[in-house]
Amino acid sequence: PYFGPIVGAIPACLVVLMNDPAKIILTILVVLIVQQIENHLLTPYVMGNTTNIHPVIVIMILWVASYFFSFFGFLLGVPLFIILREFCKFFYRTLVKAEKENAY
């Protein structure tokens, strides 16, 4: 999802270069704007809906993970967050269940 717009821009730029080279700047500008909208608005929204994480949290996870772990943090930040969240839920439920059993 992150490299697709770049790979998709190459054929568009080649076609524009063959037909009207003066419009290459406009084509690159449109591709960059569409890529920014997709990466900053659409992708976090879709990821948030599929993983039940708020889109702002997805953006924060990507930002922090990419800051500390560069490219691999960017790729693995959200999946690792989901795994950590599920472990925490599991242990919390197990702890609450154990406390309820010990209370009686």
Chimera marker file (.cmm) of the C-alpha trace (Angstrom):
<marker_set name="trace">
<marker id="1" x="0.000" y="0.000" z="0.000" r="1" g="1" b="0" radius="0.5"/>
<marker id="2" x="2.901" y="2.385" z="0.544" r="1" g="1" b="0" radius="0.5"/>
<marker id="3" x="4.856" y="1.755" z="-2.654" r="1" g="1" b="0" radius="0.5"/>
<marker id="4" x="1.899" y="1.159" z="-4.961" r="1" g="1" b="0" radius="0.5"/>
<marker id="5" x="1.327" y="4.822" z="-5.860" r="1" g="1" b="0" radius="0.5"/>
<marker id="6" x="5.004" y="5.238" z="-6.729" r="1" g="1" b="0" radius="0.5"/>
<marker id="7" x="5.007" y="2.156" z="-8.928" r="1" g="1" b="0" radius="0.5"/>
<marker id="8" x="1.724" y="3.313" z="-10.465" r="1" g="1" b="0" radius="0.5"/>
<marker id="9" x="3.158" y="6.754" z="-11.169" r="1" g="1" b="0" radius="0.5"/>
<marker id="10" x="5.920" y="5.415" z="-13.387" r="1" g="1" b="0" radius="0.5"/>
<marker id="11" x="3.656" y="4.320" z="-16.276" r="1" g="1" b="0" radius="0.5"/>
<marker id="12" x="1.636" y="7.526" z="-15.980" r="1" g="1" b="0" radius="0.5"/>
<marker id="13" x="4.794" y="9.616" z="-16.230" r="1" g="1" b="0" radius="0.5"/>
<marker id="14" x="6.059" y="7.570" z="-19.181" r="1" g="1" b="0" radius="0.5"/>
<marker id="15" x="2.790" y="8.040" z="-21.064" r="1" g="1" b="0" radius="0.5"/>
<marker id="16" x="2.826" y="11.788" z="-20.382" r="1" g="1" b="0" radius="0.5"/>
<marker id="17" x="6.448" y="12.033" z="-21.509" r="1" g="1" b="0" radius="0.5"/>
<marker id="18" x="5.565" y="10.332" z="-24.806" r="1" g="1" b="0" radius="0.5"/>
<marker id="19" x="2.512" y="12.510" z="-25.472" r="1" g="1" b="0" radius="0.5"/>
<marker id="20" x="3.177" y="15.926" z="-23.924" r="1" g="1" b="0" radius="0.5"/>
<marker id="21" x="6.452" y="16.332" z="-21.985" r="1" g="1" b="0" radius="0.5"/>
<marker id="22" x="5.415" y="19.789" z="-20.800" r="1" g="1" b="0" radius="0.5"/>
<marker id="23" x="2.756" y="18.249" z="-18.552" r="1" g="1" b="0" radius="0.5"/>
<marker id="24" x="5.145" y="15.979" z="-16.623" r="1" g="1" b="0" radius="0.5"/>
<marker id="25" x="5.328" y="18.419" z="-13.689" r="1" g="1" b="0" radius="0.5"/>
<marker id="26" x="1.542" y="18.527" z="-13.451" r="1" g="1" b="0" radius="0.5"/>
<marker id="27" x="1.370" y="14.729" z="-13.596" r="1" g="1" b="0" radius="0.5"/>
<marker id="28" x="3.952" y="14.330" z="-10.832" r="1" g="1" b="0" radius="0.5"/>
<marker id="29" x="2.151" y="16.944" z="-8.743" r="1" g="1" b="0" radius="0.5"/>
<marker id="30" x="-1.210" y="15.177" z="-9.119" r="1" g="1" b="0" radius="0.5"/>
<marker id="31" x="0.359" y="11.809" z="-8.262" r="1" g="1" b="0" radius="0.5"/>
<marker id="32" x="2.013" y="13.288" z="-5.150" r="1" g="1" b="0" radius="0.5"/>
<marker id="33" x="-1.222" y="14.920" z="-3.982" r="1" g="1" b="0" radius="0.5"/>
<marker id="34" x="-3.201" y="11.715" z="-4.485" r="1" g="1" b="0" radius="0.5"/>
<marker id="35" x="-0.491" y="9.724" z="-2.688" r="1" g="1" b="0" radius="0.5"/>
<marker id="36" x="-0.491" y="12.113" z="0.276" r="1" g="1" b="0" radius="0.5"/>
<marker id="37" x="-4.273" y="11.996" z="0.568" r="1" g="1" b="0" radius="0.5"/>
<marker id="38" x="-4.201" y="8.210" z="0.414" r="1" g="1" b="0" radius="0.5"/>
<marker id="39" x="-1.347" y="7.800" z="2.913" r="1" g="1" b="0" radius="0.5"/>
<marker id="40" x="-2.501" y="10.375" z="5.444" r="1" g="1" b="0" radius="0.5"/>
<marker id="41" x="-6.283" y="10.100" z="5.308" r="1" g="1" b="0" radius="0.5"/>
<marker id="42" x="-7.559" y="7.017" z="3.544" r="1" g="1" b="0" radius="0.5"/>
<marker id="43" x="-5.084" y="4.355" z="4.712" r="1" g="1" b="0" radius="0.5"/>
<marker id="44" x="-5.319" y="5.196" z="8.457" r="1" g="1" b="0" radius="0.5"/>
<marker id="45" x="-9.113" y="5.280" z="8.167" r="1" g="1" b="0" radius="0.5"/>
<marker id="46" x="-9.284" y="1.872" z="6.479" r="1" g="1" b="0" radius="0.5"/>
<marker id="47" x="-6.695" y="0.369" z="8.841" r="1" g="1" b="0" radius="0.5"/>
<marker id="48" x="-8.566" y="1.810" z="11.801" r="1" g="1" b="0" radius="0.5"/>
<marker id="49" x="-11.868" y="0.330" z="10.677" r="1" g="1" b="0" radius="0.5"/>
<marker id="50" x="-10.443" y="-3.116" z="9.979" r="1" g="1" b="0" radius="0.5"/>
<marker id="51" x="-8.461" y="-3.288" z="13.226" r="1" g="1" b="0" radius="0.5"/>
<marker id="52" x="-10.830" y="-1.337" z="15.503" r="1" g="1" b="0" radius="0.5"/>
<marker id="53" x="-8.185" y="1.303" z="16.163" r="1" g="1" b="0" radius="0.5"/>
<marker id="54" x="-8.946" y="5.005" z="15.815" r="1" g="1" b="0" radius="0.5"/>
<marker id="55" x="-7.265" y="6.491" z="12.698" r="1" g="1" b="0" radius="0.5"/>
<marker id="56" x="-5.374" y="9.034" z="14.806" r="1" g="1" b="0" radius="0.5"/>
<marker id="57" x="-3.921" y="6.188" z="16.864" r="1" g="1" b="0" radius="0.5"/>
<marker id="58" x="-2.871" y="4.437" z="13.629" r="1" g="1" b="0" radius="0.5"/>
<marker id="59" x="-1.069" y="7.601" z="12.505" r="1" g="1" b="0" radius="0.5"/>
<marker id="60" x="0.611" y="7.924" z="15.918" r="1" g="1" b="0" radius="0.5"/>
<marker id="61" x="1.699" y="4.266" z="15.862" r="1" g="1" b="0" radius="0.5"/>
<marker id="62" x="3.172" y="4.671" z="12.386" r="1" g="1" b="0" radius="0.5"/>
<marker id="63" x="4.925" y="7.872" z="13.370" r="1" g="1" b="0" radius="0.5"/>
<marker id="64" x="6.453" y="6.536" z="16.592" r="1" g="1" b="0" radius="0.5"/>
<marker id="65" x="7.369" y="3.129" z="15.161" r="1" g="1" b="0" radius="0.5"/>
<marker id="66" x="9.002" y="4.653" z="12.084" r="1" g="1" b="0" radius="0.5"/>
<marker id="67" x="10.889" y="7.149" z="14.267" r="1" g="1" b="0" radius="0.5"/>
<marker id="68" x="12.376" y="4.461" z="16.510" r="1" g="1" b="0" radius="0.5"/>
<marker id="69" x="12.681" y="1.533" z="14.094" r="1" g="1" b="0" radius="0.5"/>
<marker id="70" x="12.772" y="3.299" z="10.682" r="1" g="1" b="0" radius="0.5"/>
<marker id="71" x="11.447" y="1.265" z="7.756" r="1" g="1" b="0" radius="0.5"/>
<marker id="72" x="10.747" y="-1.942" z="9.707" r="1" g="1" b="0" radius="0.5"/>
<marker id="73" x="8.895" y="0.000" z="12.376" r="1" g="1" b="0" radius="0.5"/>
<marker id="74" x="6.782" y="1.589" z="9.674" r="1" g="1" b="0" radius="0.5"/>
<marker id="75" x="5.871" y="-1.810" z="8.244" r="1" g="1" b="0" radius="0.5"/>
<marker id="76" x="5.414" y="-3.683" z="11.525" r="1" g="1" b="0" radius="0.5"/>
<marker id="77" x="4.137" y="-0.970" z="13.884" r="1" g="1" b="0" radius="0.5"/>
<marker id="78" x="0.397" y="-1.529" z="13.505" r="1" g="1" b="0" radius="0.5"/>
<marker id="79" x="0.524" y="-5.361" z="13.450" r="1" g="1" b="0" radius="0.5"/>
<marker id="80" x="2.739" y="-5.430" z="16.547" r="1" g="1" b="0" radius="0.5"/>
<marker id="81" x="0.436" y="-2.964" z="18.301" r="1" g="1" b="0" radius="0.5"/>
<marker id="82" x="-2.552" y="-5.208" z="17.556" r="1" g="1" b="0" radius="0.5"/>
<marker id="83" x="-0.708" y="-8.277" z="18.859" r="1" g="1" b="0" radius="0.5"/>
<marker id="84" x="0.268" y="-6.396" z="22.037" r="1" g="1" b="0" radius="0.5"/>
<marker id="85" x="-3.316" y="-5.167" z="22.472" r="1" g="1" b="0" radius="0.5"/>
<marker id="86" x="-4.710" y="-8.695" z="22.135" r="1" g="1" b="0" radius="0.5"/>
<marker id="87" x="-2.178" y="-10.054" z="24.639" r="1" g="1" b="0" radius="0.5"/>
<marker id="88" x="-3.146" y="-7.338" z="27.106" r="1" g="1" b="0" radius="0.5"/>
<marker id="89" x="-6.852" y="-8.114" z="26.630" r="1" g="1" b="0" radius="0.5"/>
<marker id="90" x="-6.206" y="-11.824" z="27.136" r="1" g="1" b="0" radius="0.5"/>
<marker id="91" x="-4.162" y="-11.325" z="30.292" r="1" g="1" b="0" radius="0.5"/>
<marker id="92" x="-6.649" y="-8.811" z="31.659" r="1" g="1" b="0" radius="0.5"/>
<marker id="93" x="-9.560" y="-11.195" z="31.099" r="1" g="1" b="0" radius="0.5"/>
<marker id="94" x="-7.576" y="-14.035" z="32.643" r="1" g="1" b="0" radius="0.5"/>
<marker id="95" x="-6.660" y="-11.895" z="35.653" r="1" g="1" b="0" radius="0.5"/>
<marker id="96" x="-10.232" y="-10.669" z="36.167" r="1" g="1" b="0" radius="0.5"/>
<marker id="97" x="-11.564" y="-14.208" z="35.849" r="1" g="1" b="0" radius="0.5"/>
<marker id="98" x="-8.996" y="-15.490" z="38.370" r="1" g="1" b="0" radius="0.5"/>
<marker id="99" x="-9.878" y="-12.706" z="40.807" r="1" g="1" b="0" radius="0.5"/>
<marker id="100" x="-13.602" y="-13.508" z="40.529" r="1" g="1" b="0" radius="0.5"/>
<marker id="101" x="-12.930" y="-17.207" z="41.188" r="1" g="1" b="0" radius="0.5"/>
<marker id="102" x="-10.754" y="-16.386" z="44.212" r="1" g="1" b="0" radius="0.5"/>
<marker id="103" x="-13.331" y="-13.946" z="45.592" r="1" g="1" b="0" radius="0.5"/>
<marker id="104" x="-15.927" y="-16.682" z="46.131" r="1" g="1" b="0" radius="0.5"/>
<link id1="1" id2="2" r="1" g="1" b="0" radius="0.2"/>
<link id1="2" id2="3" r="1" g="1" b="0" radius="0.2"/>
<link id1="3" id2="4" r="1" g="1" b="0" radius="0.2"/>
<link id1="4" id2="5" r="1" g="1" b="0" radius="0.2"/>
<link id1="5" id2="6" r="1" g="1" b="0" radius="0.2"/>
<link id1="6" id2="7" r="1" g="1" b="0" radius="0.2"/>
<link id1="7" id2="8" r="1" g="1" b="0" radius="0.2"/>
<link id1="8" id2="9" r="1" g="1" b="0" radius="0.2"/>
<link id1="9" id2="10" r="1" g="1" b="0" radius="0.2"/>
<link id1="10" id2="11" r="1" g="1" b="0" radius="0.2"/>
<link id1="11" id2="12" r="1" g="1" b="0" radius="0.2"/>
<link id1="12" id2="13" r="1" g="1" b="0" radius="0.2"/>
<link id1="13" id2="14" r="1" g="1" b="0" radius="0.2"/>
<link id1="14" id2="15" r="1" g="1" b="0" radius="0.2"/>
<link id1="15" id2="16" r="1" g="1" b="0" radius="0.2"/>
<link id1="16" id2="17" r="1" g="1" b="0" radius="0.2"/>
<link id1="17" id2="18" r="1" g="1" b="0" radius="0.2"/>
<link id1="18" id2="19" r="1" g="1" b="0" radius="0.2"/>
<link id1="19" id2="20" r="1" g="1" b="0" radius="0.2"/>
<link id1="20" id2="21" r="1" g="1" b="0" radius="0.2"/>
<link id1="21" id2="22" r="1" g="1" b="0" radius="0.2"/>
<link id1="22" id2="23" r="1" g="1" b="0" radius="0.2"/>
<link id1="23" id2="24" r="1" g="1" b="0" radius="0.2"/>
<link id1="24" id2="25" r="1" g="1" b="0" radius="0.2"/>
<link id1="25" id2="26" r="1" g="1" b="0" radius="0.2"/>
<link id1="26" id2="27" r="1" g="1" b="0" radius="0.2"/>
<link id1="27" id2="28" r="1" g="1" b="0" radius="0.2"/>
<link id1="28" id2="29" r="1" g="1" b="0" radius="0.2"/>
<link id1="29" id2="30" r="1" g="1" b="0" radius="0.2"/>
<link id1="30" id2="31" r="1" g="1" b="0" radius="0.2"/>
<link id1="31" id2="32" r="1" g="1" b="0" radius="0.2"/>
<link id1="32" id2="33" r="1" g="1" b="0" radius="0.2"/>
<link id1="33" id2="34" r="1" g="1" b="0" radius="0.2"/>
<link id1="34" id2="35" r="1" g="1" b="0" radius="0.2"/>
<link id1="35" id2="36" r="1" g="1" b="0" radius="0.2"/>
<link id1="36" id2="37" r="1" g="1" b="0" radius="0.2"/>
<link id1="37" id2="38" r="1" g="1" b="0" radius="0.2"/>
<link id1="38" id2="39" r="1" g="1" b="0" radius="0.2"/>
<link id1="39" id2="40" r="1" g="1" b="0" radius="0.2"/>
<link id1="40" id2="41" r="1" g="1" b="0" radius="0.2"/>
<link id1="41" id2="42" r="1" g="1" b="0" radius="0.2"/>
<link id1="42" id2="43" r="1" g="1" b="0" radius="0.2"/>
<link id1="43" id2="44" r="1" g="1" b="0" radius="0.2"/>
<link id1="44" id2="45" r="1" g="1" b="0" radius="0.2"/>
<link id1="45" id2="46" r="1" g="1" b="0" radius="0.2"/>
<link id1="46" id2="47" r="1" g="1" b="0" radius="0.2"/>
<link id1="47" id2="48" r="1" g="1" b="0" radius="0.2"/>
<link id1="48" id2="49" r="1" g="1" b="0" radius="0.2"/>
<link id1="49" id2="50" r="1" g="1" b="0" radius="0.2"/>
<link id1="50" id2="51" r="1" g="1" b="0" radius="0.2"/>
<link id1="51" id2="52" r="1" g="1" b="0" radius="0.2"/>
<link id1="52" id2="53" r="1" g="1" b="0" radius="0.2"/>
<link id1="53" id2="54" r="1" g="1" b="0" radius="0.2"/>
<link id1="54" id2="55" r="1" g="1" b="0" radius="0.2"/>
<link id1="55" id2="56" r="1" g="1" b="0" radius="0.2"/>
<link id1="56" id2="57" r="1" g="1" b="0" radius="0.2"/>
<link id1="57" id2="58" r="1" g="1" b="0" radius="0.2"/>
<link id1="58" id2="59" r="1" g="1" b="0" radius="0.2"/>
<link id1="59" id2="60" r="1" g="1" b="0" radius="0.2"/>
<link id1="60" id2="61" r="1" g="1" b="0" radius="0.2"/>
<link id1="61" id2="62" r="1" g="1" b="0" radius="0.2"/>
<link id1="62" id2="63" r="1" g="1" b="0" radius="0.2"/>
<link id1="63" id2="64" r="1" g="1" b="0" radius="0.2"/>
<link id1="64" id2="65" r="1" g="1" b="0" radius="0.2"/>
<link id1="65" id2="66" r="1" g="1" b="0" radius="0.2"/>
<link id1="66" id2="67" r="1" g="1" b="0" radius="0.2"/>
<link id1="67" id2="68" r="1" g="1" b="0" radius="0.2"/>
<link id1="68" id2="69" r="1" g="1" b="0" radius="0.2"/>
<link id1="69" id2="70" r="1" g="1" b="0" radius="0.2"/>
<link id1="70" id2="71" r="1" g="1" b="0" radius="0.2"/>
<link id1="71" id2="72" r="1" g="1" b="0" radius="0.2"/>
<link id1="72" id2="73" r="1" g="1" b="0" radius="0.2"/>
<link id1="73" id2="74" r="1" g="1" b="0" radius="0.2"/>
<link id1="74" id2="75" r="1" g="1" b="0" radius="0.2"/>
<link id1="75" id2="76" r="1" g="1" b="0" radius="0.2"/>
<link id1="76" id2="77" r="1" g="1" b="0" radius="0.2"/>
<link id1="77" id2="78" r="1" g="1" b="0" radius="0.2"/>
<link id1="78" id2="79" r="1" g="1" b="0" radius="0.2"/>
<link id1="79" id2="80" r="1" g="1" b="0" radius="0.2"/>
<link id1="80" id2="81" r="1" g="1" b="0" radius="0.2"/>
<link id1="81" id2="82" r="1" g="1" b="0" radius="0.2"/>
<link id1="82" id2="83" r="1" g="1" b="0" radius="0.2"/>
<link id1="83" id2="84" r="1" g="1" b="0" radius="0.2"/>
<link id1="84" id2="85" r="1" g="1" b="0" radius="0.2"/>
<link id1="85" id2="86" r="1" g="1" b="0" radius="0.2"/>
<link id1="86" id2="87" r="1" g="1" b="0" radius="0.2"/>
<link id1="87" id2="88" r="1" g="1" b="0" radius="0.2"/>
<link id1="88" id2="89" r="1" g="1" b="0" radius="0.2"/>
<link id1="89" id2="90" r="1" g="1" b="0" radius="0.2"/>
<link id1="90" id2="91" r="1" g="1" b="0" radius="0.2"/>
<link id1="91" id2="92" r="1" g="1" b="0" radius="0.2"/>
<link id1="92" id2="93" r="1" g="1" b="0" radius="0.2"/>
<link id1="93" id2="94" r="1" g="1" b="0" radius="0.2"/>
<link id1="94" id2="95" r="1" g="1" b="0" radius="0.2"/>
<link id1="95" id2="96" r="1" g="1" b="0" radius="0.2"/>
<link id1="96" id2="97" r="1" g="1" b="0" radius="0.2"/>
<link id1="97" id2="98" r="1" g="1" b="0" radius="0.2"/>
<link id1="98" id2="99" r="1" g="1" b="0" radius="0.2"/>
<link id1="99" id2="100" r="1" g="1" b="0" radius="0.2"/>
<link id1="100" id2="101" r="1" g="1" b="0" radius="0.2"/>
<link id1="101" id2="102" r="1" g="1" b="0" radius="0.2"/>
<link id1="102" id2="103" r="1" g="1" b="0" radius="0.2"/>
<link id1="103" id2="104" r="1" g="1" b="0" radius="0.2"/>
</marker_set>
